[in-house]
Amino acid sequence: MTNCAILTTKSKCVDSLNENMIHMFPSESNIYTSFDEVIGDTNNYYLEEFLNTLLPNGLPTYKLKLKVNCPIILLRNLDPSNDLCNGTRIVCISFGKNIIHAEITVGQHVGKQALLPKILLLPLENEKYLFHFKRK
């Protein structure tokens, strides 16, 4: 399965396929939720529950559900010198509170283990929101 990819036309289809594929793995699921906040909102006008519902282009949903031996394709350049870049295929080995322990399955670094931390993501500037927020 790590050598295959499924192409879809809509994000709703991707979310449904991901949920079905994760359900097929026998181990217990591990759920990572993001920390969303508006930049410069000192009065907390925007609730995190509202920010979790936003799906700007280029950002994942606020909840990531994974299982051991689950394949992942990276969509960001995290560490290109260690082959952790856009398109790298990895498999989950174990999970920490704020980190995913994985192994690279394709490319010149096959078998190399990597730790994936939570990373800060910002939506594109051309999104039509009245505020700027960040998702970690």
Summary of the structure (lengths in Angstrom):
residues: 136
radius of gyration: 16.1
end to end distance: 28.4
largest distance: 48.8
contacts: 316
relative contact order: 0.20
helix: 16%
strand: 28%
